[in-house]
């Protein structure tokens, strides 16, 4: 990073650096980040009138740019014209509000929100209350959007946190309405092992977001069948392309947007 001032680590690698500083080896959250670390996500901060630097960076990436000995892919780089506080405020989860960046003097800084450190040290996560991440219940209370509920549950499933902090309105809403099969498919498909599935299932039951089943794996079958049925009506079927993490996330977002539009 010292060789590339203005470019910072974001995402998993930034969380990993923060947890190495704040937590002790053996902590489940830290060990999960180490185990699952596989690439670097970057952000470069630009000022108005510096649009040309985007092209320069893209050319450097195509020429084989490396940071920390790892090749940088085009999808790894984010470009932002916001200030760092504005950029941190747009994140979905509190544990993601962290950045590692170097200045033009070679000094390296860990920049994070206060709640990011508090939640990380307590093995918690929560939704950030950005307008794009929230909804309103029928009484006008601010609640966590279902897509962010999914992301928060996945942070628990992956071991990044042990629990989620919900506000009262969010808990009340999802306990009354439960998570639908679309959301369950999104969550359960990320469970790599039977243990992951059962721990996630039990966590959702404990929250009251799903009803307990005599045969827990029924939920996976029902959610898988619902998605397969939806795709079949469009002349498609589940395949590797649909099962990819980013592809599935985009597909779920598109479906959510369409359902919201139809309802409106």
N, C-alpha and C positions, 0 to 999 in steps of 0.2 A: 504493500500500500504506500510505503514511503516513496516509491518510484512513480506513483500515480496519484498525486494529490488531487483531491476533489472526487475521487472514486472511493466508495465505501462498501463494506460487507453488510448485507441485509439478510433477512430470513434465517435459515437454519444455522449458517456459519456464524452469524452475529449472536444468535441465542447460545450457541456452543461457547463462544468466547466469554460471554457474560456469565454463563453458568460455571465455567472453569474458574472465574474470578470470585464468584459469590458463593458457590457450593463446594462441598467436600467430595472427594472421590468416594464412590460407593453410594452416593445419593441416586435414587432411581431415575430422577428426571435428568441428571447430568449423564448418567450411563446410557440412557436412552438416546440422548443427542449424539453421543460418541458412536454408539452402535449404528445409528441410522444416517450418519454423515456420509455424503457421497458426492456432493458437488458444491460449487460456490455460486451465490447469488449476489449481484452487484448493483449499485446505484451510482450514477454520476450526477452531481448537482451543477446546473448551468444557470447563467444569468441571461436576462433578456439581451438579445443580440449575439448570443453565443451558439446559435443554432448550427453554425458551421462545424462546431466541435463534434456534433453527433455524427456527421459524415466522416470526420477524421477518426473517431473511435471505431466506427463500423469498419472502416478500411483496415485499421490496426487489428481488429478481431479477426477479420477474414485473412489477414497475413500471418495469423498464428499467435496472437497476443496471449501471454501467460501471466497469471498472478498467483503467487505462492506455489509456483511450479505446476499449476493446473491450467490447462487450456481453457480460454474463455469462449463460450458459444454465444451467438447473437441473442438467444432467448434468455441468457443469464444476466443481460445488462438492461437496467431500467434507466430512463432519462427523466429527470425532474427539474422543473423550473420553480418549484416551491422552496421555501426556507426549510431548514431541518425540522423545526417544531411543526410546521404545517404538514410536512411529509410524514412525520411520526403519527400525527393525529388521524391519518386516513386508514390506519391499519385495522384489520378485523379483530384480532385478539390482543389482549394486553401483553402477553409474553413476546409478541412480535414487535413491540415498540422499542426496538433497540438497533443501534447502528455503530459500526466500527469504521473510523475514517481518519485519514492523515491530512494535515494541513501542508502548506507549501514550505514549511520549515522542517518537515519530517517528523513532527510530533503526532503521535497516534492517540486518538480519543475514543473512549467508549461513551456513547451518547444514548440515554434512555429516559423514558418517562419514570416518574416516581412510582406509579402503580405497577409498572413493568417489574421493577426490582422487588417491590413488596410481594407481588404474586409469585414471582420466580422463587424467592427465598422460602415461601410458604407452600410451594408446589401447587399453586392454584392457577386458574386461567379464567378469563371472562371476556365477554364481548365488549368492544369499544363502542361508545354510543355516537357513532357517526350516522347522519341521516340515511345513508345508503345501507346501513346495517341494522336498521330498526324498522318496526312496524307499529301500528296502533291497534289495540284490541277494541271491542265494540263500545267500551266505555271511554275510549280516548287515552288510555294509559300506554306509555311507551313500553314495548316488549322487544325482546331479541328476535330478529328475523329468523325464520326457520332454517335458512341456509347457514346462518352463523351458529345456530344450535348444533347443526350437523358438524361444522368445523370444530366447535368446542368439544363435542363428544369424541371426535377423532383425536384431539390432543390428549385426552385421557386414555383412549385406547392405545395410542402410540407410546404412552408413558411419559409424555412431556409435562403432565400435571396429574395430580391425584383427584382433584375435584374442580367443579365449575362454580363460579359465583354468579347466581341469578338474582335479579330483582324480584320482588314479590309478585308483580303483575305477570312477569314471564313464567314463573313457576305455576301460578294459578291458571294461566291460559293453556299451557301445554299439558297440565294435569287434567283439565277439563276436556280438551279437544284431542289429546294424544298425538303422537307423530304418525303421519300417514305412511303408506307402503313405499311411496317414492323416496321419502327421507330415510326410511329404514334400509332400502336398497343401497342408497348412497353411503350409509354408515357401515352396514354389514359387509359390503363388498371389499372394504379396506382391511377386514380382519383376516390376517394371513393364516392363523391357526385356530383350532377348535377352542383353545384356551382364550385367545383373543375374543372370539365370538361370544363365549359364555360370560366372560368378564364384562363385555360391553352390554350384553343382554341384561345381566344382573344389575348393572349400573343404571340402565334405563328404567328397569322395574323399580329400583330403589327411588329414583327421581319421581316416579309416577307418570312417566311419559309414555309407557306402554303397559298393557295388562299382562300379568304373568300367565304363562301357558303351561299346560301339563307336559307338552313336548316343545321345548324352546326353539328347536330348529324349524318348526313350522313357519315361524316368522320370516326366516330367510327364504324358504320355499315360496311363501305367499308374495313376498316383495319381488323376488326374482320373476315369478310368474306374471305379476302385474306389469312389470317393465317389458317382459317378453311379449305379452299380449298387446301392449301399447305399440311396440315396434312392428309386430306382425300386421297390424291394421294399416301400417304405412308401407307394407311390403318389405320389411327389414327383419333382421334377427340379431340377437346378441352375438357379438364376435369380439376378437381381440381388440379391434379398433374402438368398440364401445366400452370395453372393460378398462381401457387406459385411464389413469387417474385424471389427467387434465381434460381428456376428451369427455369423460363422464361428468366432470364438474361443469364443463361448458354446456353439455347437453341438459343437465339438471337446471342450470340457470336459464337456458332458453325455454325449457318447458315451464318453469315457474313464471317467467315473464308472460308467456302465452296464456297460461291459466289465469293470471292476474288480469290481463287485458280482456279476456273473454268474460270474466266475472264483472269487470267494470262496465 
